[in-house]
C-alpha cells in the first residue's frame, strides 16, 4: 500500500469563521457563498491563509483549462485515487456525478480500473502516469494522449491539476480531514 493506513487524531483545527485567522475569513465567506458551506478541507487549509488562497486560486485557474468540467473531474479523481485521499475521492465523486461523469466511470476510477470510454480512459491513464512517474512520462505516452484528441497544452494542464490536488491530498493526509455530510454517501477508502 502506498500510503499510511493508520488513522490518527488530527491536531489541525477545522476552522469556523470565528476561529479562522483574519486573512482566511473572507476566503471562507466566498466558499460559503459559492457552496452553501465551507468544505472541511478548506476549513483545515484556513490555518494558513496563503495555502487556502493558493488552493482556491489554482482551482479557479484549473477551471479555465481546455478540459471540459467532466474531464477536469476525471483528472482530479485519478490523482485523488492514486494519492489515496479518502476525503478528495469522496468529494470529487459527488462533483464528478454533478458534472456528468457516468457512474461506471466514477466507480472505475475509484477502484483504480480502466474506464470504458476510450477518451476518458486516455485521460485517466495519462494523469495516473504523470503522478506515478512524477512527470517522467515517455514521448509515446504523450503521443497516445494526443491521439485520443488532447493537446500538448492539456499535457501541461494535467500537471496543473496535479499541483492543485497535491495541496489538498497532502493536507488531508496530515490533518485526517473528516468528510462533510454532503460527501458521506460517496465515502471511500483505499483498496475497497
N, C-alpha and C positions, 0 to 999 in steps of 0.2 A: 504494500500500500504506500502511495506517495506521501500522504500527509499523516498527521498525528490523529489517531482515532480517539485518544483520551480527551474527554471534555473536562473543563475546569471552570471554576467560578472566575468570572472576569473582574478585574479591578478597574475597568473602564466604565464610566458613567454613560447611561443612556440619557442624554441631556434633554431637559424641557426648556421652554422659553425662559423660565425663571433661573435655571441653573447654568445655562449656557454662557460661555464667555461673551462679552458685549459685541464683539465683531461677528460672532456666529448668529446672533439673534435675527438680524434682517435676512440672512440666508435661510434660516429656518422658517421665517414668516413666508418667504417666497415659496418654499416647498409646501407649506401647509395650504397656501392659496392654490397651488398647482394640483396637488394630490388629495387635498382634504385632510391630510395628516402628515406628520414628519416621519418618514420611514426610519426604523431603528438604526440602520446603517448610517444614515445622515446624522442622527442624534448622537451616535458614537463619534463620527468624524468631527462633530461640532466642538469637541475638546480642542481641536486645532483649527481655528478659523481659516488658516491658509490651506490646510488639507481639504476641508469642506469646500472651500471656494474652488480649489483645483479640480476636485471631483465633479462639482456642478458645471464648471466651465468646460471640462473635457467632454462631459455628457452632451452639452449643447453643441459642441463642435462635432462630435461623432454623429449627431443627428443631421448635420449638414453634409455628411459624406454622400457618395454616389449610391450607396446601398439603399434599398427600399426599407421601410420600417420593419418588415418581416425578416429581411436579410440581416439587418442590424441585430435583431434578436437571436438569429442563428449564430452569428459571430459571438455575441455575448454569452449565450448558453453554452457554446462549445468551450469557451475559455473557462467559464464557471465550473463546468463538469470536470474538465481536466485538472483544474486547481482545487477540486473537491470542496467548493464553497457551498455549504448547506444553505446558507441564507440566500445567496445570489441565485442559485439554481431554482429555489422555490419562487423567489420574487419574479425572476425573468421567465419562468414557466407561465406564470399568470400573465405577464406582459406580452409574451410571445403569442399566447392564445388571443389576447385583445388585438394584436396586430395581424391576425390571420394566419399564423403558422399552424399547420394541421396538428391535431392531437398525436397522430402517428409520428410526425417529425419531432415533436417535443419529446415524446417518450423515447424515441431512438437516441436523441442527443443526451437525455438524462441517463440512459443506460450505456452510453459510450459506443453506440452502434451506428452503422451507416443509415442514412435517410433514403427513402425510396425515390424521392425527387432528385434527378441527376444534377441539376444546377445547385440546389441547396446542399446536396452531398458534397459537391466540389468545394463549396464554401466552407462547410463544416470540416472537411478533411484538411483543406489548406490552413484554416485557422488553427486547428489542432497541431499541425506540423510546425507552424510558426511558434507556438507556445512550447511544444515538446522539444524542438530543436533550437530554441532560443534565437530564432531568426536565421539559422544556418540552413535554410532550405536550398535545394538544388534548382538549377535553372529549369530542369524538366518539371519540377513541382509548380513553378511559376507558369510554365507553358500549359500544363494541364488545367490550372486555374483559369488562365485566359481562354483556353479552348472551350470552357463552359460559359463564356460570354462576359467574363470580368476583365477589367483593365489593369494596367500597371499602377495607375493611381489607386485602385482598390487594393492592390497588394499593400501599399503603404497605409491605406485606411484600416486594414486588418490590424496592423501594428498600432494604430491609434486606438482601436478597440482593446487591444492587449494592455496598453498604457492605462486606459480608463479602468478596466476591470482589475488590474494589479492593485490599484488603490483600495477598492472595496473588498476584493477577495482576501488580501493580506490583512486588512484591518479587521475583517470578520473572523479570520483565524485567530488573531491576537485577542480580540475582545469577546469571542464566542457569542456574537450578537444573536439575541433571540428573535425568532420570526414575529413579524407583525401579524395581527389577526387576519388581515387581508390576504396573507400568503400561506396560512397554516394548512389550507386544503391542498396545497402543492408541496407539502413538506417532502424533503429528500435527504437521503444520507448516502455517502459513497458506498458503492458496491451493493446497492439494493435497498 
